[in-house]
Amino acid sequence: MTGASFCTMESPVGRLAIRMTGDAITALDWVNTEDSPPDTPNQIEVTRQIAAYFAGNLQNFTLPLTPEGTVHQKKVWAEMSKIPFGDLRTYGDLAQTISSGAQAVGNACGKNPIPIIVPCHRIIAAGGGIGGYSGRGGIVTKRILLTLEGAEPGQ
């Protein structure tokens, strides 16, 4: 495994920074920094897949991920990653699946270090409400991602 690397890319929801260790993504953040184009094969592949997702040409990311978090958070993120493109689950649904509480699932969603790729935007509130979103732009960004996927939760 090689050292840490960083690149940025433009997206419909703002400039994204992709942080990697070796070939695995450790974080995806919104940034206002200078452009830092991908310059390694791994960075190029990550940005290619993210661009394809936003272009409507990719529904399943095939990228190595190594998010840092607690055992519970990693369990939530792994289960979120199983939610198919365009599908939605409630915090309670996910909590029941992993034998947790809905609030703990919501907290883990808010700590997701790799949003978009680990699709915390596919988790909504009970009754069809949109719920929250910790990425830049909050629920506006969440709605953009859900609309892209053809998923329309209630208000």
Legacy VTK file of the C-alpha trace (Angstrom):
# vtk DataFile Version 3.0
C-alpha trace
ASCII
DATASET POLYDATA
POINTS 155 float
0.000 0.000 0.000
1.304 3.449 -0.846
0.904 6.692 1.073
-1.948 9.123 1.247
-3.082 11.036 -1.824
-5.633 13.709 -2.602
-7.373 15.045 -5.677
-10.381 17.198 -6.458
-13.080 17.129 -9.087
-16.052 19.256 -10.019
-19.515 17.753 -9.667
-23.122 18.959 -9.919
-23.125 19.259 -6.120
-19.842 21.174 -5.796
-16.106 20.569 -5.786
-15.295 17.211 -4.231
-12.026 16.166 -2.632
-11.170 12.489 -2.750
-8.723 11.300 -0.114
-7.043 7.946 -0.557
-4.526 5.701 1.113
-3.009 3.469 -1.504
-5.808 2.523 -3.871
-8.595 2.808 -1.264
-10.806 5.825 -0.651
-10.750 7.016 2.950
-12.862 10.167 2.582
-14.864 12.284 0.169
-15.452 15.901 1.169
-16.761 19.142 -0.267
-14.000 21.727 -0.561
-13.294 25.244 -1.801
-9.596 24.586 -2.391
-7.636 25.007 -5.570
-8.095 22.433 -8.261
-5.955 19.335 -7.744
-6.621 17.058 -10.733
-6.245 13.311 -10.419
-2.747 12.210 -11.356
-2.545 8.515 -10.463
-4.382 5.609 -12.070
-6.370 5.057 -8.851
-7.422 8.708 -8.615
-8.362 8.739 -12.300
-10.566 5.654 -11.837
-12.314 7.141 -8.808
-13.066 10.408 -10.599
-14.163 8.485 -13.707
-16.710 6.487 -11.712
-18.029 9.538 -9.841
-18.399 11.459 -13.125
-20.184 8.477 -14.691
-22.570 8.355 -11.706
-23.471 12.028 -12.124
-23.855 11.548 -15.893
-26.413 8.791 -15.223
-24.121 6.101 -16.637
-23.152 4.276 -13.435
-25.349 2.801 -10.736
-22.861 0.708 -8.747
-19.474 1.934 -7.643
-16.696 -0.659 -7.723
-14.108 1.152 -5.675
-12.045 -0.006 -2.703
-13.089 1.819 0.460
-11.463 2.049 3.891
-13.560 4.469 5.927
-12.393 5.119 9.456
-14.998 4.843 12.180
-16.326 2.783 15.045
-17.430 -0.823 14.652
-21.069 0.327 14.720
-20.504 3.061 12.136
-18.766 0.626 9.795
-21.685 -1.792 10.202
-24.148 0.976 9.244
-22.021 2.078 6.276
-21.673 -1.511 5.032
-25.444 -2.003 5.186
-26.070 1.354 3.453
-23.771 0.258 0.659
-26.134 -2.641 -0.061
-29.060 -0.320 -0.863
-29.548 -0.414 -4.638
-29.411 2.692 -6.804
-32.777 4.447 -6.675
-34.034 2.571 -3.609
-34.708 4.097 -0.217
-34.639 2.797 3.348
-35.663 4.517 6.543
-33.360 4.978 9.504
-35.631 2.508 11.334
-35.437 -0.076 8.531
-31.670 0.016 8.604
-31.627 -0.054 12.417
-33.806 -3.172 12.456
-31.584 -4.894 9.891
-28.458 -4.416 12.012
-30.152 -4.672 15.454
-29.514 -1.054 16.367
-31.530 2.042 17.149
-32.737 4.512 14.519
-30.999 7.428 16.239
-27.682 5.543 16.288
-28.104 4.830 12.574
-28.797 8.518 11.949
-25.680 9.462 13.881
-23.595 7.019 11.824
-25.083 8.442 8.615
-23.976 11.899 9.728
-20.425 10.608 10.279
-20.181 8.845 6.908
-16.751 9.872 5.566
-17.488 8.739 1.998
-20.878 10.217 1.035
-22.295 9.639 -2.448
-20.245 6.424 -2.832
-21.507 5.099 0.520
-25.083 6.217 -0.171
-26.302 7.801 3.059
-28.572 9.929 0.850
-30.720 6.800 0.354
-31.706 6.818 4.031
-34.892 8.765 4.760
-37.112 9.471 7.742
-40.085 7.339 8.752
-43.231 8.289 6.869
-41.279 9.204 3.744
-39.783 12.488 4.963
-36.396 13.309 3.496
-34.508 13.270 6.790
-31.163 15.004 7.117
-27.944 15.135 5.151
-24.568 16.158 6.502
-22.908 16.864 3.152
-22.516 20.405 1.864
-25.866 21.782 0.839
-27.763 19.574 3.296
-31.135 18.370 2.056
-30.783 20.357 -1.193
-27.823 18.141 -2.089
-29.670 15.058 -0.857
-32.613 15.869 -3.142
-30.256 16.349 -6.113
-28.743 12.906 -5.512
-32.143 11.249 -5.035
-33.568 12.933 -8.144
-30.557 11.732 -10.134
-31.421 8.207 -8.983
-35.158 8.588 -9.663
-36.035 8.264 -5.977
-38.561 10.772 -4.699
-39.274 10.781 -0.973
-42.083 12.873 0.462
-41.599 16.294 1.976
LINES 1 156
155 0 1 2 3 4 5 6 7 8 9 10 11 12 13 14 15 16 17 18 19 20 21 22 23 24 25 26 27 28 29 30 31 32 33 34 35 36 37 38 39 40 41 42 43 44 45 46 47 48 49 50 51 52 53 54 55 56 57 58 59 60 61 62 63 64 65 66 67 68 69 70 71 72 73 74 75 76 77 78 79 80 81 82 83 84 85 86 87 88 89 90 91 92 93 94 95 96 97 98 99 100 101 102 103 104 105 106 107 108 109 110 111 112 113 114 115 116 117 118 119 120 121 122 123 124 125 126 127 128 129 130 131 132 133 134 135 136 137 138 139 140 141 142 143 144 145 146 147 148 149 150 151 152 153 154
